C-alpha cells in the first residue's frame, strides 16, 4: 500500500510568480484535500476534491486553485504569490465518508516566497 | 476565529506516566473529532477519532474523551513512551453546504522524558 507522496519537497519562488504543487493519493482513496500550515499554526483547510470536482473550500482567495485527475492525483496552483503564502502545504487523501479512519497526509511541500 | 483551540503549546511528561492533551472548541455543529500526531519533516498521522455522540473511544494506549457540555476533548496516552514525543493536533469536522470541512487546532508539542 503506497502512501501520499508530494513534490517537490522544497521550493523557493519570487513574489508575483505562480507555483504548482503535486500530490499522489494513497491507493484506494478517492478524495484529496489540501492544507496550508504556516509556522506555529495548525493546518488550514484550502479545498477538497472528489470525482475531479472541488466539493469544499476554506477561506482562501481564488488565486488558490486545484485539479484532481482520474487517477486521483492532484495539483495545487497558486497565482500571484505573496510573501504570506510562505508555508508548508500538505496534501491529504481519504475515502469519502470514512472519517473514522482520518486522512493520510503527505510530508508536505515547503514553499518560501521571497 | 479559532474554533478549535489547543491552549498548551507544549507538555513534558516522564516516561511511563500519563500524558493528557487538551482541546476546546466553540462550534456545536462539529460532529467528529480527530487527533493527529506529527513528527518533524513528516505529515500528520491519524491517531484516533470520536463521534460527537460518544463520550469515549479507546485504542491501545490512546483514549479520547469528549465532554460536549463543556465543548472539551482530551487525549490520554498511558503509558507514555519516548517515541510519543511529537506535535499533536486536534481536529474537528463540520458539514458545510453538504461537504465536510476539517478545522485543526494549533498543536501541542509533547516531550516524553526517558
Interface residues (C-beta under 8 A of the other chain):
Chain A: X4 X33 X35 X40 X41 X42 X43 X44 X45 X48 X55 X56 X58 X90 X92 X99 X100 X101 X102 X103 X104 X105 X106 X107 X108
Chain B: X4 X6 X32 X34 X36 X41 X42 X43 X44 X45 X46 X47 X49 X51 X89 X91 X93 X96 X97 X98 X99 X100 X101 X102 X103 X104 X105 X106 X107
